[in-house]
Amino acid sequence: MSGQNYQFFPGRIRISNVIISNGTDTADITELFKELNLNSSVNSMTVNAEFVISDAVNFFHNFRPNAGDTITIDIGYFDFTKYFSFKIVDVRNIAEYQRQRAYVLNCVSNFYYKGMYKEVSGAIKGTTSSIARGLFQDNTDFEKANIWEESVGTEKIVFPKWSLNESMKWLSRRSAWKNDSVRMKFFQDSNLKYNFMPIEKAAEMYSNEPAFKYVYNIVAGTKGSDQLPNTKDTLSAVKDITFHDKQFDIIHSLNSGKIAGVRFAPDITNKYYKPVSYDYFDQFNPDLYLNKLPQFNKFNFEGGINQYDVNSSYTQQEVSNLNKVSDASNIKKTSVDLSQAIDIEVVGNPVIDIGQVIELEISSPEPASQNRDSKIDKRYSGKYYVYSKRDVFNEDVQKMALTLVKESQIGF
């Protein structure tokens, strides 16, 4: 396939070298490959890969693909090729036809597969971020680290024979970010790299220059040179948009501590406590959010949640005074939730990944007139976090479905 085919057909890919191995035998199943669905999310520590296989040669019986087998694939773009490797965890959706059998090989990352049975035990001292990085580096065979943010405060942690996966999840929930009172997330992006960061890190990286800009129904509601079809327009056009059922869910935001709260965590050794509080409206800083206006109106809400806990870490002399269980991040673990979330379907683009920020323009549903305030819908246009992503690869085309969330507004 020539370079021109890639250049003038956005989303065009080439699949090759779909290889399965059980440690003893290896087989090339490229001819049996029909589709790969790759699901990634900032709330998941592994991608989920689903290989759709159309088997007319009885490969399922002859090779006997099973949990623990390794499957790899090359995905070629215009000027580079991605190499992916996964571990099979189950075979599902088996369908018998007259002359062939179809099934799905459901896969996870190599690190996650190892982490299901690898145990962590003993006492480790350091920041929770550095402890997590050490565990990752000691146990990764294929995947690499991408963004790894540093947490505040040192601790001595005793791991009671937890699984590696549970240990990494716990450490991310425990880790407070040094740049804001929020907690970390440990997730694998769609390039199979691992990240240990709060999703708010993306605002710091992309707020001034989003990774990409998408538009929905703008051309249909405007006139001008932007109506000319070209590759850029194809890449930036939103094919379909779906609004999540619950929008601006105040019940969830209140219960999660996103709006306001007070935490009481006394120092039991000195019989003293200093309440830690958080208020979304009083402490709203446009520099820490994607858009410049709050998502909710202050006059609609009163009070918040109260938390009561005992901070036993004060009994550890080697623990730093700034302890993570005693700051505002225990109330507001993140400023990002699903209270304003949408799904968009777009052409496959290797630039886009979870944990990024994109800009979205949606045309106003109001008919065009001199009295129309704006040609865009200010409630839903603006900058969004890429919260989750579904890549669909078939033999020669990639499509993407993105779940986008935002925690602020460009206007009312």
Secondary structure, 3 states (H helix, E strand, C coil): CCHHHHHCCCCECEEEEEEEECCCCEEECHHHEEEEEEEEECCCCCCEEEEEEEECCCHHHHCCCCCCCEEEEEEECCCCEEEEEEEEEEEEEEEECCCCEEEEEEEECHHHHHHCCCEEEEEEEECHHHHHHHHHHHHCCCCCEEEECCECCCEEEEEEEEEHHHHHHHHHHHCEECCCCCECEEEECCCCCEEEECCCHHHHHHCCCCCCEEEECHHHHCCCHHHCCCHHHHHHECCEEEECCCCCCHHHHHHCCCCEEEEECCECCCCECCCEEEECCCCCCHHHCCCCEECCCHHHCCCCEEEECCEHHHHCCCCCCCCHHHCHHHCCCCCCCCCCEEEEEEECCCCCCCCCEEEEEEECCCCCCCCCCCCECCCCCEEEEEEEEEEEECCCEEEEEEEEECCEECCC
